């Protein structure tokens, strides 16, 4: 099975998938992508925009996991609190 893991982060969700699969992980932050790669050295990690990668490659995968950052944990939350 070939899985696309969008917004991969450090791979928290990946821990549950086991090892007999092929995973391509997409993470925009190079520092976070490095941690993911260290945690899952057999996965291919793409540093880039998840939506752009998805648009170009969605047909290549059996399963696509998309878990964008939670707004409650996002940096943007600080700005929206100020705007209220």
PDB file of N, CA, C and O in Angstrom:
ATOM      1  N   UNK A   1       0.848  -1.171   0.000  1.00  0.00           N
ATOM      2  CA  UNK A   1       0.000   0.000   0.000  1.00  0.00           C
ATOM      3  C   UNK A   1       0.893   1.233   0.000  1.00  0.00           C
ATOM      4  O   UNK A   1       1.892   1.289   0.717  1.00  0.00           O
ATOM      5  N   UNK A   2       0.525   2.216  -0.807  1.00  0.00           N
ATOM      6  CA  UNK A   2       1.270   3.467  -0.896  1.00  0.00           C
ATOM      7  C   UNK A   2       0.418   4.582  -0.291  1.00  0.00           C
ATOM      8  O   UNK A   2      -0.706   4.829  -0.726  1.00  0.00           O
ATOM      9  N   UNK A   3       0.978   5.255   0.728  1.00  0.00           N
ATOM     10  CA  UNK A   3       0.255   6.269   1.483  1.00  0.00           C
ATOM     11  C   UNK A   3       0.920   7.632   1.320  1.00  0.00           C
ATOM     12  O   UNK A   3       2.144   7.754   1.369  1.00  0.00           O
ATOM     13  N   UNK A   4       0.091   8.648   1.125  1.00  0.00           N
ATOM     14  CA  UNK A   4       0.553  10.034   1.133  1.00  0.00           C
ATOM     15  C   UNK A   4       0.159  10.639   2.470  1.00  0.00           C
ATOM     16  O   UNK A   4      -1.020  10.670   2.823  1.00  0.00           O
ATOM     17  N   UNK A   5       1.140  11.116   3.204  1.00  0.00           N
ATOM     18  CA  UNK A   5       0.929  11.698   4.533  1.00  0.00           C
ATOM     19  C   UNK A   5       1.168  13.203   4.429  1.00  0.00           C
ATOM     20  O   UNK A   5       2.309  13.665   4.448  1.00  0.00           O
ATOM     21  N   UNK A   6       0.076  13.958   4.320  1.00  0.00           N
ATOM     22  CA  UNK A   6       0.172  15.410   4.189  1.00  0.00           C
ATOM     23  C   UNK A   6       0.241  16.065   5.561  1.00  0.00           C
ATOM     24  O   UNK A   6      -0.323  15.557   6.530  1.00  0.00           O
ATOM     25  N   UNK A   7       0.937  17.195   5.635  1.00  0.00           N
ATOM     26  CA  UNK A   7       1.133  17.904   6.909  1.00  0.00           C
ATOM     27  C   UNK A   7       1.710  16.925   7.934  1.00  0.00           C
ATOM     28  O   UNK A   7       1.174  16.767   9.030  1.00  0.00           O
ATOM     29  N   UNK A   8       2.779  16.291   7.567  1.00  0.00           N
ATOM     30  CA  UNK A   8       3.305  15.157   8.316  1.00  0.00           C
ATOM     31  C   UNK A   8       3.780  15.493   9.725  1.00  0.00           C
ATOM     32  O   UNK A   8       3.746  14.632  10.605  1.00  0.00           O
ATOM     33  N   UNK A   9       4.218  16.714   9.954  1.00  0.00           N
ATOM     34  CA  UNK A   9       4.740  17.047  11.275  1.00  0.00           C
ATOM     35  C   UNK A   9       5.908  16.136  11.632  1.00  0.00           C
ATOM     36  O   UNK A   9       6.743  15.829  10.780  1.00  0.00           O
ATOM     37  N   UNK A  10       5.968  15.709  12.869  1.00  0.00           N
ATOM     38  CA  UNK A  10       7.046  14.805  13.293  1.00  0.00           C
ATOM     39  C   UNK A  10       6.636  13.335  13.173  1.00  0.00           C
ATOM     40  O   UNK A  10       7.409  12.439  13.513  1.00  0.00           O
ATOM     41  N   UNK A  11       5.409  13.096  12.683  1.00  0.00           N
ATOM     42  CA  UNK A  11       4.984  11.726  12.427  1.00  0.00           C
ATOM     43  C   UNK A  11       4.164  11.076  13.515  1.00  0.00           C
ATOM     44  O   UNK A  11       4.151   9.850  13.623  1.00  0.00           O
ATOM     45  N   UNK A  12       3.480  11.861  14.322  1.00  0.00           N
ATOM     46  CA  UNK A  12       2.671  11.297  15.404  1.00  0.00           C
ATOM     47  C   UNK A  12       1.659  10.275  14.927  1.00  0.00           C
ATOM     48  O   UNK A  12       1.526   9.208  15.528  1.00  0.00           O
ATOM     49  N   UNK A  13       0.944  10.583  13.857  1.00  0.00           N
ATOM     50  CA  UNK A  13      -0.044   9.643  13.326  1.00  0.00           C
ATOM     51  C   UNK A  13       0.628   8.454  12.644  1.00  0.00           C
ATOM     52  O   UNK A  13       0.062   7.361  12.610  1.00  0.00           O
ATOM     53  N   UNK A  14       1.802   8.652  12.115  1.00  0.00           N
ATOM     54  CA  UNK A  14       2.526   7.605  11.382  1.00  0.00           C
ATOM     55  C   UNK A  14       2.883   6.417  12.282  1.00  0.00           C
ATOM     56  O   UNK A  14       2.989   5.286  11.808  1.00  0.00           O
ATOM     57  N   UNK A  15       3.064   6.672  13.553  1.00  0.00           N
ATOM     58  CA  UNK A  15       3.429   5.611  14.495  1.00  0.00           C
ATOM     59  C   UNK A  15       2.422   4.467  14.503  1.00  0.00           C
ATOM     60  O   UNK A  15       2.774   3.335  14.834  1.00  0.00           O
ATOM     61  N   UNK A  16       1.193   4.748  14.147  1.00  0.00           N
ATOM     62  CA  UNK A  16       0.123   3.753  14.215  1.00  0.00           C
ATOM     63  C   UNK A  16      -0.005   2.903  12.946  1.00  0.00           C
ATOM     64  O   UNK A  16      -0.805   1.968  12.921  1.00  0.00           O
ATOM     65  N   UNK A  17       0.753   3.203  11.908  1.00  0.00           N
ATOM     66  CA  UNK A  17       0.541   2.561  10.615  1.00  0.00           C
ATOM     67  C   UNK A  17       1.360   1.313  10.373  1.00  0.00           C
ATOM     68  O   UNK A  17       1.099   0.602   9.402  1.00  0.00           O
ATOM     69  N   UNK A  18       2.324   1.017  11.196  1.00  0.00           N
ATOM     70  CA  UNK A  18       3.144  -0.162  10.956  1.00  0.00           C
ATOM     71  C   UNK A  18       4.213   0.093   9.910  1.00  0.00           C
ATOM     72  O   UNK A  18       4.408   1.223   9.461  1.00  0.00           O
ATOM     73  N   UNK A  19       4.898  -0.968   9.530  1.00  0.00           N
ATOM     74  CA  UNK A  19       6.057  -0.790   8.668  1.00  0.00           C
ATOM     75  C   UNK A  19       5.976  -1.401   7.294  1.00  0.00           C
ATOM     76  O   UNK A  19       6.872  -1.162   6.485  1.00  0.00           O
ATOM     77  N   UNK A  20       4.970  -2.167   6.983  1.00  0.00           N
ATOM     78  CA  UNK A  20       4.882  -2.861   5.697  1.00  0.00           C
ATOM     79  C   UNK A  20       4.152  -2.036   4.647  1.00  0.00           C
ATOM     80  O   UNK A  20       3.338  -2.560   3.886  1.00  0.00           O
ATOM     81  N   UNK A  21       4.452  -0.735   4.611  1.00  0.00           N
ATOM     82  CA  UNK A  21       3.806   0.175   3.675  1.00  0.00           C
ATOM     83  C   UNK A  21       4.844   1.136   3.119  1.00  0.00           C
ATOM     84  O   UNK A  21       5.928   1.288   3.683  1.00  0.00           O
ATOM     85  N   UNK A  22       4.508   1.781   2.016  1.00  0.00           N
ATOM     86  CA  UNK A  22       5.344   2.832   1.440  1.00  0.00           C
ATOM     87  C   UNK A  22       4.679   4.163   1.766  1.00  0.00           C
ATOM     88  O   UNK A  22       3.503   4.369   1.468  1.00  0.00           O
ATOM     89  N   UNK A  23       5.441   5.067   2.382  1.00  0.00           N
ATOM     90  CA  UNK A  23       4.880   6.352   2.790  1.00  0.00           C
ATOM     91  C   UNK A  23       5.700   7.490   2.201  1.00  0.00           C
ATOM     92  O   UNK A  23       6.928   7.509   2.282  1.00  0.00           O
ATOM     93  N   UNK A  24       4.981   8.443   1.604  1.00  0.00           N
ATOM     94  CA  UNK A  24       5.555   9.716   1.197  1.00  0.00           C
ATOM     95  C   UNK A  24       4.960  10.753   2.141  1.00  0.00           C
ATOM     96  O   UNK A  24       3.741  10.906   2.208  1.00  0.00           O
ATOM     97  N   UNK A  25       5.809  11.458   2.865  1.00  0.00           N
ATOM     98  CA  UNK A  25       5.368  12.453   3.839  1.00  0.00           C
ATOM     99  C   UNK A  25       5.690  13.847   3.318  1.00  0.00           C
ATOM    100  O   UNK A  25       6.784  14.081   2.804  1.00  0.00           O
ATOM    101  N   UNK A  26       4.741  14.776   3.448  1.00  0.00           N
ATOM    102  CA  UNK A  26       4.952  16.149   3.011  1.00  0.00           C
ATOM    103  C   UNK A  26       4.841  17.072   4.218  1.00  0.00           C
ATOM    104  O   UNK A  26       3.830  17.086   4.922  1.00  0.00           O
ATOM    105  N   UNK A  27       5.899  17.840   4.441  1.00  0.00           N
ATOM    106  CA  UNK A  27       5.948  18.784   5.562  1.00  0.00           C
ATOM    107  C   UNK A  27       6.626  20.054   5.063  1.00  0.00           C
ATOM    108  O   UNK A  27       7.673  19.983   4.420  1.00  0.00           O
ATOM    109  N   UNK A  28       6.047  21.207   5.350  1.00  0.00           N
ATOM    110  CA  UNK A  28       6.575  22.467   4.829  1.00  0.00           C
ATOM    111  C   UNK A  28       7.779  22.994   5.617  1.00  0.00           C
ATOM    112  O   UNK A  28       8.612  23.712   5.063  1.00  0.00           O
ATOM    113  N   UNK A  29       7.876  22.649   6.879  1.00  0.00           N
ATOM    114  CA  UNK A  29       8.954  23.151   7.736  1.00  0.00           C
ATOM    115  C   UNK A  29      10.142  22.195   7.672  1.00  0.00           C
ATOM    116  O   UNK A  29      10.028  21.046   8.099  1.00  0.00           O
ATOM    117  N   UNK A  30      11.282  22.651   7.146  1.00  0.00           N
ATOM    118  CA  UNK A  30      12.435  21.751   7.007  1.00  0.00           C
ATOM    119  C   UNK A  30      12.946  21.166   8.323  1.00  0.00           C
ATOM    120  O   UNK A  30      13.402  20.023   8.357  1.00  0.00           O
ATOM    121  N   UNK A  31      12.873  21.939   9.400  1.00  0.00           N
ATOM    122  CA  UNK A  31      13.334  21.431  10.698  1.00  0.00           C
ATOM    123  C   UNK A  31      12.426  20.307  11.200  1.00  0.00           C
ATOM    124  O   UNK A  31      12.902  19.305  11.732  1.00  0.00           O
ATOM    125  N   UNK A  32      11.128  20.484  11.025  1.00  0.00           N
ATOM    126  CA  UNK A  32      10.173  19.452  11.429  1.00  0.00           C
ATOM    127  C   UNK A  32      10.309  18.229  10.518  1.00  0.00           C
ATOM    128  O   UNK A  32      10.236  17.093  10.985  1.00  0.00           O
ATOM    129  N   UNK A  33      10.506  18.467   9.223  1.00  0.00           N
ATOM    130  CA  UNK A  33      10.685  17.360   8.270  1.00  0.00           C
ATOM    131  C   UNK A  33      11.902  16.514   8.633  1.00  0.00           C
ATOM    132  O   UNK A  33      11.886  15.295   8.464  1.00  0.00           O
ATOM    133  N   UNK A  34      12.948  17.152   9.127  1.00  0.00           N
ATOM    134  CA  UNK A  34      14.162  16.421   9.545  1.00  0.00           C
ATOM    135  C   UNK A  34      13.852  15.506  10.724  1.00  0.00           C
ATOM    136  O   UNK A  34      14.336  14.375  10.769  1.00  0.00           O
ATOM    137  N   UNK A  35      13.063  15.971  11.665  1.00  0.00           N
ATOM    138  CA  UNK A  35      12.680  15.138  12.812  1.00  0.00           C
ATOM    139  C   UNK A  35      11.858  13.947  12.326  1.00  0.00           C
ATOM    140  O   UNK A  35      12.076  12.815  12.759  1.00  0.00           O
ATOM    141  N   UNK A  36      10.913  14.209  11.423  1.00  0.00           N
ATOM    142  CA  UNK A  36      10.112  13.110  10.856  1.00  0.00           C
ATOM    143  C   UNK A  36      11.037  12.078  10.212  1.00  0.00           C
ATOM    144  O   UNK A  36      10.912  10.880  10.466  1.00  0.00           O
ATOM    145  N   UNK A  37      11.967  12.548   9.379  1.00  0.00           N
ATOM    146  CA  UNK A  37      12.861  11.634   8.677  1.00  0.00           C
ATOM    147  C   UNK A  37      13.701  10.815   9.652  1.00  0.00           C
ATOM    148  O   UNK A  37      13.941   9.630   9.424  1.00  0.00           O
ATOM    149  N   UNK A  38      14.145  11.443  10.734  1.00  0.00           N
ATOM    150  CA  UNK A  38      14.896  10.713  11.764  1.00  0.00           C
ATOM    151  C   UNK A  38      14.019   9.645  12.421  1.00  0.00           C
ATOM    152  O   UNK A  38      14.491   8.552  12.731  1.00  0.00           O
ATOM    153  N   UNK A  39      12.742   9.968  12.631  1.00  0.00           N
ATOM    154  CA  UNK A  39      11.812   9.015  13.254  1.00  0.00           C
ATOM    155  C   UNK A  39      11.433   7.878  12.315  1.00  0.00           C
ATOM    156  O   UNK A  39      11.202   6.755  12.762  1.00  0.00           O
ATOM    157  N   UNK A  40      11.367   8.162  11.010  1.00  0.00           N
ATOM    158  CA  UNK A  40      10.920   7.172  10.019  1.00  0.00           C
ATOM    159  C   UNK A  40      11.863   7.181   8.816  1.00  0.00           C
ATOM    160  O   UNK A  40      11.508   7.683   7.750  1.00  0.00           O
ATOM    161  N   UNK A  41      13.053   6.629   8.989  1.00  0.00           N
ATOM    162  CA  UNK A  41      14.073   6.709   7.935  1.00  0.00           C
ATOM    163  C   UNK A  41      13.714   6.003   6.636  1.00  0.00           C
ATOM    164  O   UNK A  41      14.327   6.286   5.607  1.00  0.00           O
ATOM    165  N   UNK A  42      12.755   5.102   6.645  1.00  0.00           N
ATOM    166  CA  UNK A  42      12.367   4.407   5.418  1.00  0.00           C
ATOM    167  C   UNK A  42      11.306   5.146   4.610  1.00  0.00           C
ATOM    168  O   UNK A  42      11.029   4.776   3.469  1.00  0.00           O
ATOM    169  N   UNK A  43      10.711   6.187   5.191  1.00  0.00           N
ATOM    170  CA  UNK A  43       9.720   6.985   4.472  1.00  0.00           C
ATOM    171  C   UNK A  43      10.445   8.040   3.634  1.00  0.00           C
ATOM    172  O   UNK A  43      11.535   8.487   3.992  1.00  0.00           O
ATOM    173  N   UNK A  44       9.837   8.427   2.531  1.00  0.00           N
ATOM    174  CA  UNK A  44      10.357   9.530   1.727  1.00  0.00           C
ATOM    175  C   UNK A  44       9.700  10.805   2.225  1.00  0.00           C
ATOM    176  O   UNK A  44       8.475  10.871   2.335  1.00  0.00           O
ATOM    177  N   UNK A  45      10.504  11.820   2.528  1.00  0.00           N
ATOM    178  CA  UNK A  45       9.987  13.078   3.045  1.00  0.00           C
ATOM    179  C   UNK A  45      10.196  14.177   1.997  1.00  0.00           C
ATOM    180  O   UNK A  45      11.299  14.375   1.489  1.00  0.00           O
ATOM    181  N   UNK A  46       9.118  14.874   1.696  1.00  0.00           N
ATOM    182  CA  UNK A  46       9.139  15.994   0.773  1.00  0.00           C
ATOM    183  C   UNK A  46       8.967  17.262   1.589  1.00  0.00           C
ATOM    184  O   UNK A  46       8.001  17.386   2.342  1.00  0.00           O
ATOM    185  N   UNK A  47       9.889  18.207   1.451  1.00  0.00           N
ATOM    186  CA  UNK A  47       9.729  19.507   2.101  1.00  0.00           C
ATOM    187  C   UNK A  47       9.059  20.412   1.082  1.00  0.00           C
ATOM    188  O   UNK A  47       9.640  20.763   0.056  1.00  0.00           O
ATOM    189  N   UNK A  48       7.813  20.783   1.393  1.00  0.00           N
ATOM    190  CA  UNK A  48       7.074  21.622   0.458  1.00  0.00           C
ATOM    191  C   UNK A  48       5.632  21.785   0.880  1.00  0.00           C
ATOM    192  O   UNK A  48       5.229  21.366   1.966  1.00  0.00           O
ATOM    193  N   UNK A  49       4.861  22.403  -0.002  1.00  0.00           N
ATOM    194  CA  UNK A  49       3.457  22.686   0.243  1.00  0.00           C
ATOM    195  C   UNK A  49       2.609  21.435   0.016  1.00  0.00           C
ATOM    196  O   UNK A  49       2.668  20.825  -1.051  1.00  0.00           O
ATOM    197  N   UNK A  50       1.832  21.062   1.010  1.00  0.00           N
ATOM    198  CA  UNK A  50       1.028  19.837   0.946  1.00  0.00           C
ATOM    199  C   UNK A  50      -0.009  19.892  -0.170  1.00  0.00           C
ATOM    200  O   UNK A  50      -0.181  18.918  -0.904  1.00  0.00           O
ATOM    201  N   UNK A  51      -0.698  21.017  -0.303  1.00  0.00           N
ATOM    202  CA  UNK A  51      -1.737  21.109  -1.337  1.00  0.00           C
ATOM    203  C   UNK A  51      -1.140  21.031  -2.739  1.00  0.00           C
ATOM    204  O   UNK A  51      -1.700  20.371  -3.614  1.00  0.00           O
ATOM    205  N   UNK A  52      -0.028  21.688  -2.955  1.00  0.00           N
ATOM    206  CA  UNK A  52       0.612  21.646  -4.273  1.00  0.00           C
ATOM    207  C   UNK A  52       1.033  20.216  -4.613  1.00  0.00           C
ATOM    208  O   UNK A  52       0.840  19.758  -5.740  1.00  0.00           O
ATOM    209  N   UNK A  53       1.609  19.513  -3.635  1.00  0.00           N
ATOM    210  CA  UNK A  53       2.027  18.134  -3.879  1.00  0.00           C
ATOM    211  C   UNK A  53       0.816  17.247  -4.149  1.00  0.00           C
ATOM    212  O   UNK A  53       0.843  16.407  -5.049  1.00  0.00           O
ATOM    213  N   UNK A  54      -0.229  17.432  -3.381  1.00  0.00           N
ATOM    214  CA  UNK A  54      -1.453  16.658  -3.558  1.00  0.00           C
ATOM    215  C   UNK A  54      -2.034  16.844  -4.956  1.00  0.00           C
ATOM    216  O   UNK A  54      -2.400  15.866  -5.609  1.00  0.00           O
ATOM    217  N   UNK A  55      -2.121  18.080  -5.418  1.00  0.00           N
ATOM    218  CA  UNK A  55      -2.688  18.357  -6.744  1.00  0.00           C
ATOM    219  C   UNK A  55      -1.931  17.643  -7.860  1.00  0.00           C
ATOM    220  O   UNK A  55      -2.531  17.204  -8.841  1.00  0.00           O
ATOM    221  N   UNK A  56      -0.619  17.528  -7.708  1.00  0.00           N
ATOM    222  CA  UNK A  56       0.210  16.932  -8.753  1.00  0.00           C
ATOM    223  C   UNK A  56       0.331  15.412  -8.656  1.00  0.00           C
ATOM    224  O   UNK A  56       0.650  14.762  -9.651  1.00  0.00           O
ATOM    225  N   UNK A  57       0.084  14.829  -7.477  1.00  0.00           N
ATOM    226  CA  UNK A  57       0.416  13.415  -7.276  1.00  0.00           C
ATOM    227  C   UNK A  57      -0.705  12.550  -6.705  1.00  0.00           C
ATOM    228  O   UNK A  57      -0.464  11.376  -6.423  1.00  0.00           O
ATOM    229  N   UNK A  58      -1.911  13.068  -6.524  1.00  0.00           N
ATOM    230  CA  UNK A  58      -2.948  12.324  -5.809  1.00  0.00           C
ATOM    231  C   UNK A  58      -3.257  10.959  -6.421  1.00  0.00           C
ATOM    232  O   UNK A  58      -3.622  10.032  -5.698  1.00  0.00           O
ATOM    233  N   UNK A  59      -3.120  10.823  -7.709  1.00  0.00           N
ATOM    234  CA  UNK A  59      -3.477   9.553  -8.370  1.00  0.00           C
ATOM    235  C   UNK A  59      -2.463   8.436  -8.113  1.00  0.00           C
ATOM    236  O   UNK A  59      -2.724   7.280  -8.447  1.00  0.00           O
ATOM    237  N   UNK A  60      -1.331   8.761  -7.534  1.00  0.00           N
ATOM    238  CA  UNK A  60      -0.261   7.790  -7.304  1.00  0.00           C
ATOM    239  C   UNK A  60      -0.447   6.975  -6.017  1.00  0.00           C
ATOM    240  O   UNK A  60       0.326   6.053  -5.754  1.00  0.00           O
ATOM    241  N   UNK A  61      -1.461   7.306  -5.218  1.00  0.00           N
ATOM    242  CA  UNK A  61      -1.561   6.741  -3.872  1.00  0.00           C
ATOM    243  C   UNK A  61      -2.829   5.918  -3.675  1.00  0.00           C
ATOM    244  O   UNK A  61      -3.870   6.178  -4.278  1.00  0.00           O
ATOM    245  N   UNK A  62      -2.700   4.910  -2.803  1.00  0.00           N
ATOM    246  CA  UNK A  62      -3.849   4.090  -2.414  1.00  0.00           C
ATOM    247  C   UNK A  62      -4.653   4.764  -1.304  1.00  0.00           C
ATOM    248  O   UNK A  62      -5.865   4.576  -1.200  1.00  0.00           O
ATOM    249  N   UNK A  63      -3.962   5.552  -0.476  1.00  0.00           N
ATOM    250  CA  UNK A  63      -4.595   6.189   0.676  1.00  0.00           C
ATOM    251  C   UNK A  63      -3.915   7.530   0.900  1.00  0.00           C
ATOM    252  O   UNK A  63      -2.693   7.638   0.801  1.00  0.00           O
ATOM    253  N   UNK A  64      -4.712   8.555   1.203  1.00  0.00           N
ATOM    254  CA  UNK A  64      -4.165   9.886   1.488  1.00  0.00           C
ATOM    255  C   UNK A  64      -4.642  10.321   2.867  1.00  0.00           C
ATOM    256  O   UNK A  64      -5.840  10.384   3.143  1.00  0.00           O
ATOM    257  N   UNK A  65      -3.672  10.618   3.723  1.00  0.00           N
ATOM    258  CA  UNK A  65      -3.961  11.115   5.069  1.00  0.00           C
ATOM    259  C   UNK A  65      -3.637  12.604   5.077  1.00  0.00           C
ATOM    260  O   UNK A  65      -2.503  12.996   4.803  1.00  0.00           O
ATOM    261  N   UNK A  66      -4.625  13.428   5.388  1.00  0.00           N
ATOM    262  CA  UNK A  66      -4.425  14.869   5.444  1.00  0.00           C
ATOM    263  C   UNK A  66      -4.837  15.365   6.816  1.00  0.00           C
ATOM    264  O   UNK A  66      -6.008  15.293   7.190  1.00  0.00           O
ATOM    265  N   UNK A  67      -3.873  15.865   7.557  1.00  0.00           N
ATOM    266  CA  UNK A  67      -4.134  16.327   8.912  1.00  0.00           C
ATOM    267  C   UNK A  67      -3.498  17.703   9.101  1.00  0.00           C
ATOM    268  O   UNK A  67      -2.430  17.822   9.701  1.00  0.00           O
ATOM    269  N   UNK A  68      -4.169  18.754   8.577  1.00  0.00           N
ATOM    270  CA  UNK A  68      -3.590  20.091   8.712  1.00  0.00           C
ATOM    271  C   UNK A  68      -3.489  20.522  10.164  1.00  0.00           C
ATOM    272  O   UNK A  68      -4.172  19.975  11.031  1.00  0.00           O
ATOM    273  N   UNK A  69      -2.639  21.499  10.428  1.00  0.00           N
ATOM    274  CA  UNK A  69      -2.471  21.976  11.812  1.00  0.00           C
ATOM    275  C   UNK A  69      -3.801  22.430  12.408  1.00  0.00           C
ATOM    276  O   UNK A  69      -4.635  23.019  11.720  1.00  0.00           O
ATOM    277  N   UNK A  70      -3.981  22.153  13.674  1.00  0.00           N
ATOM    278  CA  UNK A  70      -5.195  22.553  14.379  1.00  0.00           C
ATOM    279  C   UNK A  70      -5.171  24.059  14.627  1.00  0.00           C
ATOM    280  O   UNK A  70      -4.158  24.586  15.086  1.00  0.00           O
ATOM    281  N   UNK A  71      -6.269  24.767  14.332  1.00  0.00           N
ATOM    282  CA  UNK A  71      -6.293  26.206  14.582  1.00  0.00           C
ATOM    283  C   UNK A  71      -6.014  26.567  16.041  1.00  0.00           C
ATOM    284  O   UNK A  71      -5.454  27.626  16.324  1.00  0.00           O
ATOM    285  N   UNK A  72      -6.401  25.697  16.954  1.00  0.00           N
ATOM    286  CA  UNK A  72      -6.180  26.008  18.373  1.00  0.00           C
ATOM    287  C   UNK A  72      -4.705  25.947  18.750  1.00  0.00           C
ATOM    288  O   UNK A  72      -4.315  26.448  19.804  1.00  0.00           O
ATOM    289  N   UNK A  73      -3.879  25.337  17.897  1.00  0.00           N
ATOM    290  CA  UNK A  73      -2.450  25.234  18.170  1.00  0.00           C
ATOM    291  C   UNK A  73      -1.617  26.078  17.206  1.00  0.00           C
ATOM    292  O   UNK A  73      -0.388  26.072  17.280  1.00  0.00           O
ATOM    293  N   UNK A  74      -2.272  26.795  16.314  1.00  0.00           N
ATOM    294  CA  UNK A  74      -1.591  27.541  15.270  1.00  0.00           C
ATOM    295  C   UNK A  74      -1.123  28.906  15.761  1.00  0.00           C
ATOM    296  O   UNK A  74      -1.711  29.490  16.671  1.00  0.00           O
ATOM    297  N   UNK A  75      -0.054  29.405  15.143  1.00  0.00           N
ATOM    298  CA  UNK A  75       0.444  30.742  15.460  1.00  0.00           C
ATOM    299  C   UNK A  75      -0.598  31.810  15.139  1.00  0.00           C
ATOM    300  O   UNK A  75      -0.631  32.852  15.793  1.00  0.00           O
ATOM    301  N   UNK A  76      -1.440  31.570  14.154  1.00  0.00           N
ATOM    302  CA  UNK A  76      -2.443  32.544  13.746  1.00  0.00           C
ATOM    303  C   UNK A  76      -3.449  32.827  14.862  1.00  0.00           C
ATOM    304  O   UNK A  76      -4.083  33.882  14.878  1.00  0.00           O
ATOM    305  N   UNK A  77      -3.591  31.894  15.781  1.00  0.00           N
ATOM    306  CA  UNK A  77      -4.537  32.089  16.886  1.00  0.00           C
ATOM    307  C   UNK A  77      -4.201  33.343  17.683  1.00  0.00           C
ATOM    308  O   UNK A  77      -5.095  34.066  18.123  1.00  0.00           O
ATOM    309  N   UNK A  78      -2.922  33.593  17.866  1.00  0.00           N
ATOM    310  CA  UNK A  78      -2.499  34.793  18.611  1.00  0.00           C
ATOM    311  C   UNK A  78      -2.991  36.057  17.928  1.00  0.00           C
ATOM    312  O   UNK A  78      -3.395  37.011  18.592  1.00  0.00           O
ATOM    313  N   UNK A  79      -2.956  36.063  16.607  1.00  0.00           N
ATOM    314  CA  UNK A  79      -3.383  37.250  15.874  1.00  0.00           C
ATOM    315  C   UNK A  79      -4.891  37.422  15.910  1.00  0.00           C
ATOM    316  O   UNK A  79      -5.372  38.550  16.015  1.00  0.00           O
ATOM    317  N   UNK A  80      -5.647  36.344  15.827  1.00  0.00           N
ATOM    318  CA  UNK A  80      -7.098  36.455  15.867  1.00  0.00           C
ATOM    319  C   UNK A  80      -7.580  36.865  17.249  1.00  0.00           C
ATOM    320  O   UNK A  80      -8.625  37.508  17.356  1.00  0.00           O
ATOM    321  N   UNK A  81      -6.872  36.526  18.292  1.00  0.00           N
ATOM    322  CA  UNK A  81      -7.248  36.937  19.645  1.00  0.00           C
ATOM    323  C   UNK A  81      -7.078  38.443  19.799  1.00  0.00           C
ATOM    324  O   UNK A  81      -7.863  39.090  20.492  1.00  0.00           O
ATOM    325  N   UNK A  82      -6.065  38.999  19.162  1.00  0.00           N
ATOM    326  CA  UNK A  82      -5.811  40.437  19.220  1.00  0.00           C
ATOM    327  C   UNK A  82      -6.873  41.194  18.434  1.00  0.00           C
ATOM    328  O   UNK A  82      -7.268  42.294  18.818  1.00  0.00           O
ATOM    329  N   UNK A  83      -7.339  40.601  17.325  1.00  0.00           N
ATOM    330  CA  UNK A  83      -8.298  41.271  16.455  1.00  0.00           C
ATOM    331  C   UNK A  83      -9.689  41.373  17.088  1.00  0.00           C
ATOM    332  O   UNK A  83     -10.492  42.196  16.648  1.00  0.00           O
ATOM    333  N   UNK A  84      -9.991  40.580  18.083  1.00  0.00           N
ATOM    334  CA  UNK A  84     -11.337  40.595  18.686  1.00  0.00           C
ATOM    335  C   UNK A  84     -11.559  41.775  19.573  1.00  0.00           C
ATOM    336  O   UNK A  84     -12.638  41.922  20.147  1.00  0.00           O
TER     337      UNK A  84
END
